[in-house]
Amino acid sequence: WLCNDDDRRITRIDAIAYYSGELASKIRRYKYQGKFGWKLIFGRLLVGWLEAHAPDSPGLIVANPGYREPGDDRPGHIEAIIKSAAVEDIERRWAFDIQTPAAIVKTRATTKSAARTAAGKRAAAAELFRVLNVPDPARTAGREILVFDDICTTGSQLDAVARRLLEDGQAAQVRALVRGRAPGRPR
């Protein structure tokens, strides 16, 4: 549905692979079982994909932001991959968002969208949009932003992040890259 939505704000969503098999297993282990060593591999995978498929560096590469309770200084699971990718980028070719605060932040916890219907995912994305904040629009204004995330099923959340970056962050364009694209489902 997102591809045909006239109100869509995300320009493009690329995927490194399909979210299935061993990749799906490793993403779940990292995200839900605390196997944090995978952030190193996923960071290398991100840099490798950029080197192979992105002829020009985006103005800024940001995480689809996760929420952390006040006082919890650990990065979210996507933010940790961005930080690992910045370390792996030995030529400093890519503009990874590793500043604190991040270029876009999630101000409170929201409803999980995993395992929800497409309509449920759109509702969760609308909630996400309401809690996103761009702390310093000067960091994103006029730039092409690449939002990195783990899985794309409908693209609703990525579109919500793009909308916030365009409206409040005054970004020139927003596209996305995900580690895994959910295989299509029969309608």
PyMOL commands that place a pseudoatom at each C-alpha (Angstrom):
pseudoatom trace, name=CA, resn=TRP, resi=1, chain=A, elem=C, hetatm=0, pos=[0.000, 0.000, 0.000]
pseudoatom trace, name=CA, resn=LEU, resi=2, chain=A, elem=C, hetatm=0, pos=[2.812, 2.438, 0.816]
pseudoatom trace, name=CA, resn=CYS, resi=3, chain=A, elem=C, hetatm=0, pos=[4.165, 2.427, -2.745]
pseudoatom trace, name=CA, resn=ASN, resi=4, chain=A, elem=C, hetatm=0, pos=[0.794, 3.724, -3.998]
pseudoatom trace, name=CA, resn=ASP, resi=5, chain=A, elem=C, hetatm=0, pos=[0.228, 6.218, -1.163]
pseudoatom trace, name=CA, resn=ASP, resi=6, chain=A, elem=C, hetatm=0, pos=[0.266, 9.791, -2.517]
pseudoatom trace, name=CA, resn=ASP, resi=7, chain=A, elem=C, hetatm=0, pos=[1.109, 11.023, 0.994]
pseudoatom trace, name=CA, resn=ARG, resi=8, chain=A, elem=C, hetatm=0, pos=[4.193, 8.784, 1.315]
pseudoatom trace, name=CA, resn=ARG, resi=9, chain=A, elem=C, hetatm=0, pos=[7.274, 10.663, 2.532]
pseudoatom trace, name=CA, resn=ILE, resi=10, chain=A, elem=C, hetatm=0, pos=[9.984, 8.009, 2.333]
pseudoatom trace, name=CA, resn=THR, resi=11, chain=A, elem=C, hetatm=0, pos=[11.614, 8.099, -1.095]
pseudoatom trace, name=CA, resn=ARG, resi=12, chain=A, elem=C, hetatm=0, pos=[12.946, 4.560, -1.261]
pseudoatom trace, name=CA, resn=ILE, resi=13, chain=A, elem=C, hetatm=0, pos=[13.494, 1.537, 0.981]
pseudoatom trace, name=CA, resn=ASP, resi=14, chain=A, elem=C, hetatm=0, pos=[16.388, -0.773, 0.134]
pseudoatom trace, name=CA, resn=ALA, resi=15, chain=A, elem=C, hetatm=0, pos=[16.969, -4.121, 1.815]
pseudoatom trace, name=CA, resn=ILE, resi=16, chain=A, elem=C, hetatm=0, pos=[20.237, -5.973, 2.270]
pseudoatom trace, name=CA, resn=ALA, resi=17, chain=A, elem=C, hetatm=0, pos=[18.391, -9.312, 2.141]
pseudoatom trace, name=CA, resn=TYR, resi=18, chain=A, elem=C, hetatm=0, pos=[15.067, -10.983, 2.795]
pseudoatom trace, name=CA, resn=TYR, resi=19, chain=A, elem=C, hetatm=0, pos=[14.180, -11.461, 6.450]
pseudoatom trace, name=CA, resn=SER, resi=20, chain=A, elem=C, hetatm=0, pos=[14.242, -15.240, 6.454]
pseudoatom trace, name=CA, resn=GLY, resi=21, chain=A, elem=C, hetatm=0, pos=[16.414, -18.223, 7.315]
pseudoatom trace, name=CA, resn=GLU, resi=22, chain=A, elem=C, hetatm=0, pos=[19.700, -17.608, 9.084]
pseudoatom trace, name=CA, resn=LEU, resi=23, chain=A, elem=C, hetatm=0, pos=[19.499, -13.821, 8.796]
pseudoatom trace, name=CA, resn=ALA, resi=24, chain=A, elem=C, hetatm=0, pos=[16.121, -13.770, 10.541]
pseudoatom trace, name=CA, resn=SER, resi=25, chain=A, elem=C, hetatm=0, pos=[17.489, -16.084, 13.217]
pseudoatom trace, name=CA, resn=LYS, resi=26, chain=A, elem=C, hetatm=0, pos=[20.504, -13.847, 13.884]
pseudoatom trace, name=CA, resn=ILE, resi=27, chain=A, elem=C, hetatm=0, pos=[18.433, -10.658, 13.940]
pseudoatom trace, name=CA, resn=ARG, resi=28, chain=A, elem=C, hetatm=0, pos=[16.088, -12.235, 16.509]
pseudoatom trace, name=CA, resn=ARG, resi=29, chain=A, elem=C, hetatm=0, pos=[19.032, -13.459, 18.613]
pseudoatom trace, name=CA, resn=TYR, resi=30, chain=A, elem=C, hetatm=0, pos=[20.539, -9.974, 18.603]
pseudoatom trace, name=CA, resn=LYS, resi=31, chain=A, elem=C, hetatm=0, pos=[17.310, -8.039, 19.137]
pseudoatom trace, name=CA, resn=TYR, resi=32, chain=A, elem=C, hetatm=0, pos=[15.452, -10.282, 21.606]
pseudoatom trace, name=CA, resn=GLN, resi=33, chain=A, elem=C, hetatm=0, pos=[17.999, -12.608, 23.201]
pseudoatom trace, name=CA, resn=GLY, resi=34, chain=A, elem=C, hetatm=0, pos=[20.784, -10.136, 23.983]
pseudoatom trace, name=CA, resn=LYS, resi=35, chain=A, elem=C, hetatm=0, pos=[23.411, -11.648, 21.665]
pseudoatom trace, name=CA, resn=PHE, resi=36, chain=A, elem=C, hetatm=0, pos=[25.052, -8.233, 21.278]
pseudoatom trace, name=CA, resn=GLY, resi=37, chain=A, elem=C, hetatm=0, pos=[28.189, -9.496, 19.530]
pseudoatom trace, name=CA, resn=TRP, resi=38, chain=A, elem=C, hetatm=0, pos=[26.109, -9.487, 16.357]
pseudoatom trace, name=CA, resn=LYS, resi=39, chain=A, elem=C, hetatm=0, pos=[26.233, -5.672, 16.336]
pseudoatom trace, name=CA, resn=LEU, resi=40, chain=A, elem=C, hetatm=0, pos=[29.812, -5.986, 15.035]
pseudoatom trace, name=CA, resn=ILE, resi=41, chain=A, elem=C, hetatm=0, pos=[28.781, -8.236, 12.151]
pseudoatom trace, name=CA, resn=PHE, resi=42, chain=A, elem=C, hetatm=0, pos=[25.711, -6.137, 11.358]
pseudoatom trace, name=CA, resn=GLY, resi=43, chain=A, elem=C, hetatm=0, pos=[27.856, -2.965, 11.435]
pseudoatom trace, name=CA, resn=ARG, resi=44, chain=A, elem=C, hetatm=0, pos=[30.266, -4.537, 8.936]
pseudoatom trace, name=CA, resn=LEU, resi=45, chain=A, elem=C, hetatm=0, pos=[27.326, -5.644, 6.802]
pseudoatom trace, name=CA, resn=LEU, resi=46, chain=A, elem=C, hetatm=0, pos=[25.992, -2.067, 6.759]
pseudoatom trace, name=CA, resn=VAL, resi=47, chain=A, elem=C, hetatm=0, pos=[29.348, -0.606, 5.678]
pseudoatom trace, name=CA, resn=GLY, resi=48, chain=A, elem=C, hetatm=0, pos=[29.796, -3.337, 3.064]
pseudoatom trace, name=CA, resn=TRP, resi=49, chain=A, elem=C, hetatm=0, pos=[26.345, -2.686, 1.587]
pseudoatom trace, name=CA, resn=LEU, resi=50, chain=A, elem=C, hetatm=0, pos=[27.027, 1.049, 1.439]
pseudoatom trace, name=CA, resn=GLU, resi=51, chain=A, elem=C, hetatm=0, pos=[30.368, 0.495, -0.288]
pseudoatom trace, name=CA, resn=ALA, resi=52, chain=A, elem=C, hetatm=0, pos=[28.774, -1.812, -2.860]
pseudoatom trace, name=CA, resn=HIS, resi=53, chain=A, elem=C, hetatm=0, pos=[25.492, 0.014, -3.502]
pseudoatom trace, name=CA, resn=ALA, resi=54, chain=A, elem=C, hetatm=0, pos=[25.673, 3.695, -2.515]
pseudoatom trace, name=CA, resn=PRO, resi=55, chain=A, elem=C, hetatm=0, pos=[27.747, 5.673, -5.024]
pseudoatom trace, name=CA, resn=ASP, resi=56, chain=A, elem=C, hetatm=0, pos=[27.318, 8.899, -3.039]
pseudoatom trace, name=CA, resn=SER, resi=57, chain=A, elem=C, hetatm=0, pos=[27.355, 9.200, 0.704]
pseudoatom trace, name=CA, resn=PRO, resi=58, chain=A, elem=C, hetatm=0, pos=[24.049, 10.278, 2.222]
pseudoatom trace, name=CA, resn=GLY, resi=59, chain=A, elem=C, hetatm=0, pos=[24.277, 13.500, 4.200]
pseudoatom trace, name=CA, resn=LEU, resi=60, chain=A, elem=C, hetatm=0, pos=[23.585, 11.571, 7.400]
pseudoatom trace, name=CA, resn=ILE, resi=61, chain=A, elem=C, hetatm=0, pos=[22.883, 7.925, 8.287]
pseudoatom trace, name=CA, resn=VAL, resi=62, chain=A, elem=C, hetatm=0, pos=[20.549, 7.641, 11.268]
pseudoatom trace, name=CA, resn=ALA, resi=63, chain=A, elem=C, hetatm=0, pos=[18.926, 4.836, 13.207]
pseudoatom trace, name=CA, resn=ASN, resi=64, chain=A, elem=C, hetatm=0, pos=[15.194, 4.298, 13.321]
pseudoatom trace, name=CA, resn=PRO, resi=65, chain=A, elem=C, hetatm=0, pos=[15.291, 5.389, 16.949]
pseudoatom trace, name=CA, resn=GLY, resi=66, chain=A, elem=C, hetatm=0, pos=[14.619, 3.098, 19.842]
pseudoatom trace, name=CA, resn=TYR, resi=67, chain=A, elem=C, hetatm=0, pos=[13.462, 4.318, 23.243]
pseudoatom trace, name=CA, resn=ARG, resi=68, chain=A, elem=C, hetatm=0, pos=[15.559, 4.126, 26.387]
pseudoatom trace, name=CA, resn=GLU, resi=69, chain=A, elem=C, hetatm=0, pos=[14.317, 5.009, 29.860]
pseudoatom trace, name=CA, resn=PRO, resi=70, chain=A, elem=C, hetatm=0, pos=[15.890, 8.156, 31.377]
pseudoatom trace, name=CA, resn=GLY, resi=71, chain=A, elem=C, hetatm=0, pos=[19.278, 7.286, 32.847]
pseudoatom trace, name=CA, resn=ASP, resi=72, chain=A, elem=C, hetatm=0, pos=[19.776, 4.258, 30.573]
pseudoatom trace, name=CA, resn=ASP, resi=73, chain=A, elem=C, hetatm=0, pos=[22.841, 5.291, 28.583]
pseudoatom trace, name=CA, resn=ARG, resi=74, chain=A, elem=C, hetatm=0, pos=[23.083, 2.100, 26.537]
pseudoatom trace, name=CA, resn=PRO, resi=75, chain=A, elem=C, hetatm=0, pos=[22.316, 2.602, 22.858]
pseudoatom trace, name=CA, resn=GLY, resi=76, chain=A, elem=C, hetatm=0, pos=[19.288, 0.917, 21.337]
pseudoatom trace, name=CA, resn=HIS, resi=77, chain=A, elem=C, hetatm=0, pos=[19.893, -2.132, 19.154]
pseudoatom trace, name=CA, resn=ILE, resi=78, chain=A, elem=C, hetatm=0, pos=[19.909, -0.164, 15.868]
pseudoatom trace, name=CA, resn=GLU, resi=79, chain=A, elem=C, hetatm=0, pos=[21.942, 2.689, 17.360]
pseudoatom trace, name=CA, resn=ALA, resi=80, chain=A, elem=C, hetatm=0, pos=[24.549, 0.125, 18.501]
pseudoatom trace, name=CA, resn=ILE, resi=81, chain=A, elem=C, hetatm=0, pos=[24.852, -1.146, 14.916]
pseudoatom trace, name=CA, resn=ILE, resi=82, chain=A, elem=C, hetatm=0, pos=[25.313, 2.433, 13.661]
pseudoatom trace, name=CA, resn=LYS, resi=83, chain=A, elem=C, hetatm=0, pos=[28.117, 2.935, 16.203]
pseudoatom trace, name=CA, resn=SER, resi=84, chain=A, elem=C, hetatm=0, pos=[29.762, -0.335, 15.163]
pseudoatom trace, name=CA, resn=ALA, resi=85, chain=A, elem=C, hetatm=0, pos=[29.486, 0.662, 11.501]
pseudoatom trace, name=CA, resn=ALA, resi=86, chain=A, elem=C, hetatm=0, pos=[31.180, 3.986, 12.283]
pseudoatom trace, name=CA, resn=VAL, resi=87, chain=A, elem=C, hetatm=0, pos=[34.119, 2.071, 13.798]
pseudoatom trace, name=CA, resn=GLU, resi=88, chain=A, elem=C, hetatm=0, pos=[34.287, -0.257, 10.773]
pseudoatom trace, name=CA, resn=ASP, resi=89, chain=A, elem=C, hetatm=0, pos=[34.282, 2.711, 8.367]
pseudoatom trace, name=CA, resn=ILE, resi=90, chain=A, elem=C, hetatm=0, pos=[38.065, 3.106, 8.533]
pseudoatom trace, name=CA, resn=GLU, resi=91, chain=A, elem=C, hetatm=0, pos=[38.106, 5.532, 5.582]
pseudoatom trace, name=CA, resn=ARG, resi=92, chain=A, elem=C, hetatm=0, pos=[35.497, 7.738, 7.303]
pseudoatom trace, name=CA, resn=ARG, resi=93, chain=A, elem=C, hetatm=0, pos=[33.501, 7.780, 4.083]
pseudoatom trace, name=CA, resn=TRP, resi=94, chain=A, elem=C, hetatm=0, pos=[30.050, 7.595, 5.646]
pseudoatom trace, name=CA, resn=ALA, resi=95, chain=A, elem=C, hetatm=0, pos=[28.298, 10.174, 7.848]
pseudoatom trace, name=CA, resn=PHE, resi=96, chain=A, elem=C, hetatm=0, pos=[26.984, 7.944, 10.643]
pseudoatom trace, name=CA, resn=ASP, resi=97, chain=A, elem=C, hetatm=0, pos=[24.914, 9.663, 13.322]
pseudoatom trace, name=CA, resn=ILE, resi=98, chain=A, elem=C, hetatm=0, pos=[26.839, 8.838, 16.486]
pseudoatom trace, name=CA, resn=GLN, resi=99, chain=A, elem=C, hetatm=0, pos=[26.307, 12.107, 18.350]
pseudoatom trace, name=CA, resn=THR, resi=100, chain=A, elem=C, hetatm=0, pos=[24.390, 12.474, 21.589]
pseudoatom trace, name=CA, resn=PRO, resi=101, chain=A, elem=C, hetatm=0, pos=[21.579, 13.263, 21.354]
pseudoatom trace, name=CA, resn=ALA, resi=102, chain=A, elem=C, hetatm=0, pos=[20.923, 11.516, 18.076]
pseudoatom trace, name=CA, resn=ALA, resi=103, chain=A, elem=C, hetatm=0, pos=[19.598, 13.499, 15.108]
pseudoatom trace, name=CA, resn=ILE, resi=104, chain=A, elem=C, hetatm=0, pos=[16.161, 11.963, 15.711]
pseudoatom trace, name=CA, resn=VAL, resi=105, chain=A, elem=C, hetatm=0, pos=[14.996, 10.593, 19.052]
pseudoatom trace, name=CA, resn=LYS, resi=106, chain=A, elem=C, hetatm=0, pos=[12.024, 8.661, 20.364]
pseudoatom trace, name=CA, resn=THR, resi=107, chain=A, elem=C, hetatm=0, pos=[10.722, 10.430, 23.473]
pseudoatom trace, name=CA, resn=ARG, resi=108, chain=A, elem=C, hetatm=0, pos=[8.741, 7.569, 25.004]
pseudoatom trace, name=CA, resn=ALA, resi=109, chain=A, elem=C, hetatm=0, pos=[7.922, 3.908, 24.525]
pseudoatom trace, name=CA, resn=THR, resi=110, chain=A, elem=C, hetatm=0, pos=[5.302, 3.027, 21.923]
pseudoatom trace, name=CA, resn=THR, resi=111, chain=A, elem=C, hetatm=0, pos=[3.205, 0.033, 20.982]
pseudoatom trace, name=CA, resn=LYS, resi=112, chain=A, elem=C, hetatm=0, pos=[5.255, -2.733, 19.376]
pseudoatom trace, name=CA, resn=SER, resi=113, chain=A, elem=C, hetatm=0, pos=[4.354, -3.267, 15.735]
pseudoatom trace, name=CA, resn=ALA, resi=114, chain=A, elem=C, hetatm=0, pos=[5.808, -6.780, 15.371]
pseudoatom trace, name=CA, resn=ALA, resi=115, chain=A, elem=C, hetatm=0, pos=[3.196, -9.462, 14.624]
pseudoatom trace, name=CA, resn=ARG, resi=116, chain=A, elem=C, hetatm=0, pos=[0.471, -6.870, 14.026]
pseudoatom trace, name=CA, resn=THR, resi=117, chain=A, elem=C, hetatm=0, pos=[-1.707, -6.632, 10.949]
pseudoatom trace, name=CA, resn=ALA, resi=118, chain=A, elem=C, hetatm=0, pos=[-0.932, -4.009, 8.311]
pseudoatom trace, name=CA, resn=ALA, resi=119, chain=A, elem=C, hetatm=0, pos=[-3.612, -1.753, 9.819]
pseudoatom trace, name=CA, resn=GLY, resi=120, chain=A, elem=C, hetatm=0, pos=[-2.091, -2.308, 13.265]
pseudoatom trace, name=CA, resn=LYS, resi=121, chain=A, elem=C, hetatm=0, pos=[1.346, -1.436, 11.933]
pseudoatom trace, name=CA, resn=ARG, resi=122, chain=A, elem=C, hetatm=0, pos=[-0.016, 1.811, 10.445]
pseudoatom trace, name=CA, resn=ALA, resi=123, chain=A, elem=C, hetatm=0, pos=[-1.597, 2.679, 13.814]
pseudoatom trace, name=CA, resn=ALA, resi=124, chain=A, elem=C, hetatm=0, pos=[1.709, 1.971, 15.600]
pseudoatom trace, name=CA, resn=ALA, resi=125, chain=A, elem=C, hetatm=0, pos=[3.500, 4.174, 13.040]
pseudoatom trace, name=CA, resn=ALA, resi=126, chain=A, elem=C, hetatm=0, pos=[1.067, 7.040, 13.697]
pseudoatom trace, name=CA, resn=GLU, resi=127, chain=A, elem=C, hetatm=0, pos=[1.831, 6.692, 17.417]
pseudoatom trace, name=CA, resn=LEU, resi=128, chain=A, elem=C, hetatm=0, pos=[5.563, 6.619, 16.646]
pseudoatom trace, name=CA, resn=PHE, resi=129, chain=A, elem=C, hetatm=0, pos=[5.315, 9.828, 14.611]
pseudoatom trace, name=CA, resn=ARG, resi=130, chain=A, elem=C, hetatm=0, pos=[3.794, 11.634, 17.604]
pseudoatom trace, name=CA, resn=VAL, resi=131, chain=A, elem=C, hetatm=0, pos=[6.723, 10.741, 19.896]
pseudoatom trace, name=CA, resn=LEU, resi=132, chain=A, elem=C, hetatm=0, pos=[9.612, 11.465, 17.510]
pseudoatom trace, name=CA, resn=ASN, resi=133, chain=A, elem=C, hetatm=0, pos=[11.693, 14.593, 18.023]
pseudoatom trace, name=CA, resn=VAL, resi=134, chain=A, elem=C, hetatm=0, pos=[14.462, 16.255, 16.021]
pseudoatom trace, name=CA, resn=PRO, resi=135, chain=A, elem=C, hetatm=0, pos=[16.539, 17.978, 18.750]
pseudoatom trace, name=CA, resn=ASP, resi=136, chain=A, elem=C, hetatm=0, pos=[18.714, 20.061, 16.395]
pseudoatom trace, name=CA, resn=PRO, resi=137, chain=A, elem=C, hetatm=0, pos=[17.245, 20.641, 12.920]
pseudoatom trace, name=CA, resn=ALA, resi=138, chain=A, elem=C, hetatm=0, pos=[20.531, 22.235, 11.815]
pseudoatom trace, name=CA, resn=ARG, resi=139, chain=A, elem=C, hetatm=0, pos=[22.023, 18.709, 11.715]
pseudoatom trace, name=CA, resn=THR, resi=140, chain=A, elem=C, hetatm=0, pos=[19.434, 17.460, 9.213]
pseudoatom trace, name=CA, resn=ALA, resi=141, chain=A, elem=C, hetatm=0, pos=[18.311, 20.573, 7.317]
pseudoatom trace, name=CA, resn=GLY, resi=142, chain=A, elem=C, hetatm=0, pos=[18.875, 20.317, 3.578]
pseudoatom trace, name=CA, resn=ARG, resi=143, chain=A, elem=C, hetatm=0, pos=[20.506, 16.898, 3.824]
pseudoatom trace, name=CA, resn=GLU, resi=144, chain=A, elem=C, hetatm=0, pos=[19.681, 13.563, 2.256]
pseudoatom trace, name=CA, resn=ILE, resi=145, chain=A, elem=C, hetatm=0, pos=[19.071, 11.240, 5.201]
pseudoatom trace, name=CA, resn=LEU, resi=146, chain=A, elem=C, hetatm=0, pos=[19.363, 7.454, 5.179]
pseudoatom trace, name=CA, resn=VAL, resi=147, chain=A, elem=C, hetatm=0, pos=[17.367, 5.770, 7.971]
pseudoatom trace, name=CA, resn=PHE, resi=148, chain=A, elem=C, hetatm=0, pos=[18.717, 2.355, 8.970]
pseudoatom trace, name=CA, resn=ASP, resi=149, chain=A, elem=C, hetatm=0, pos=[16.498, -0.287, 10.584]
pseudoatom trace, name=CA, resn=ASP, resi=150, chain=A, elem=C, hetatm=0, pos=[16.401, -4.027, 11.041]
pseudoatom trace, name=CA, resn=ILE, resi=151, chain=A, elem=C, hetatm=0, pos=[13.207, -5.218, 9.332]
pseudoatom trace, name=CA, resn=CYS, resi=152, chain=A, elem=C, hetatm=0, pos=[10.707, -3.721, 6.913]
pseudoatom trace, name=CA, resn=THR, resi=153, chain=A, elem=C, hetatm=0, pos=[7.293, -5.304, 6.597]
pseudoatom trace, name=CA, resn=THR, resi=154, chain=A, elem=C, hetatm=0, pos=[4.977, -2.485, 5.512]
pseudoatom trace, name=CA, resn=GLY, resi=155, chain=A, elem=C, hetatm=0, pos=[7.328, 0.520, 5.646]
pseudoatom trace, name=CA, resn=SER, resi=156, chain=A, elem=C, hetatm=0, pos=[4.911, 2.402, 7.911]
pseudoatom trace, name=CA, resn=GLN, resi=157, chain=A, elem=C, hetatm=0, pos=[7.431, 3.137, 10.658]
pseudoatom trace, name=CA, resn=LEU, resi=158, chain=A, elem=C, hetatm=0, pos=[10.110, 4.210, 8.202]
pseudoatom trace, name=CA, resn=ASP, resi=159, chain=A, elem=C, hetatm=0, pos=[7.613, 6.552, 6.572]
pseudoatom trace, name=CA, resn=ALA, resi=160, chain=A, elem=C, hetatm=0, pos=[6.773, 8.051, 9.992]
pseudoatom trace, name=CA, resn=VAL, resi=161, chain=A, elem=C, hetatm=0, pos=[10.465, 8.673, 10.681]
pseudoatom trace, name=CA, resn=ALA, resi=162, chain=A, elem=C, hetatm=0, pos=[10.854, 10.226, 7.217]
pseudoatom trace, name=CA, resn=ARG, resi=163, chain=A, elem=C, hetatm=0, pos=[7.864, 12.492, 7.807]
pseudoatom trace, name=CA, resn=ARG, resi=164, chain=A, elem=C, hetatm=0, pos=[9.333, 13.779, 11.098]
pseudoatom trace, name=CA, resn=LEU, resi=165, chain=A, elem=C, hetatm=0, pos=[12.776, 14.338, 9.530]
pseudoatom trace, name=CA, resn=LEU, resi=166, chain=A, elem=C, hetatm=0, pos=[11.238, 16.229, 6.614]
pseudoatom trace, name=CA, resn=GLU, resi=167, chain=A, elem=C, hetatm=0, pos=[8.770, 18.307, 8.629]
pseudoatom trace, name=CA, resn=ASP, resi=168, chain=A, elem=C, hetatm=0, pos=[10.748, 19.157, 11.766]
pseudoatom trace, name=CA, resn=GLY, resi=169, chain=A, elem=C, hetatm=0, pos=[14.261, 18.354, 10.612]
pseudoatom trace, name=CA, resn=GLN, resi=170, chain=A, elem=C, hetatm=0, pos=[13.856, 20.093, 7.243]
pseudoatom trace, name=CA, resn=ALA, resi=171, chain=A, elem=C, hetatm=0, pos=[15.684, 17.234, 5.509]
pseudoatom trace, name=CA, resn=ALA, resi=172, chain=A, elem=C, hetatm=0, pos=[15.866, 17.439, 1.721]
pseudoatom trace, name=CA, resn=GLN, resi=173, chain=A, elem=C, hetatm=0, pos=[15.067, 13.766, 1.194]
pseudoatom trace, name=CA, resn=VAL, resi=174, chain=A, elem=C, hetatm=0, pos=[14.748, 10.611, 3.292]
pseudoatom trace, name=CA, resn=ARG, resi=175, chain=A, elem=C, hetatm=0, pos=[15.308, 7.045, 2.164]
pseudoatom trace, name=CA, resn=ALA, resi=176, chain=A, elem=C, hetatm=0, pos=[15.855, 3.864, 4.140]
pseudoatom trace, name=CA, resn=LEU, resi=177, chain=A, elem=C, hetatm=0, pos=[17.974, 0.743, 4.321]
pseudoatom trace, name=CA, resn=VAL, resi=178, chain=A, elem=C, hetatm=0, pos=[16.974, -2.338, 6.281]
pseudoatom trace, name=CA, resn=ARG, resi=179, chain=A, elem=C, hetatm=0, pos=[18.851, -5.533, 7.078]
pseudoatom trace, name=CA, resn=GLY, resi=180, chain=A, elem=C, hetatm=0, pos=[15.866, -7.652, 6.148]
pseudoatom trace, name=CA, resn=ARG, resi=181, chain=A, elem=C, hetatm=0, pos=[12.733, -7.180, 4.101]
pseudoatom trace, name=CA, resn=ALA, resi=182, chain=A, elem=C, hetatm=0, pos=[9.860, -9.364, 5.195]
pseudoatom trace, name=CA, resn=PRO, resi=183, chain=A, elem=C, hetatm=0, pos=[8.837, -11.686, 2.353]
pseudoatom trace, name=CA, resn=GLY, resi=184, chain=A, elem=C, hetatm=0, pos=[5.505, -10.749, 0.790]
pseudoatom trace, name=CA, resn=ARG, resi=185, chain=A, elem=C, hetatm=0, pos=[2.400, -12.327, 2.204]
pseudoatom trace, name=CA, resn=PRO, resi=186, chain=A, elem=C, hetatm=0, pos=[-0.642, -13.444, 0.258]
pseudoatom trace, name=CA, resn=ARG, resi=187, chain=A, elem=C, hetatm=0, pos=[-3.510, -10.951, 0.428]
for i in range(1, 187): cmd.bond("trace and resi %d" % i, "trace and resi %d" % (i + 1))
show_as sticks, trace
zoom trace
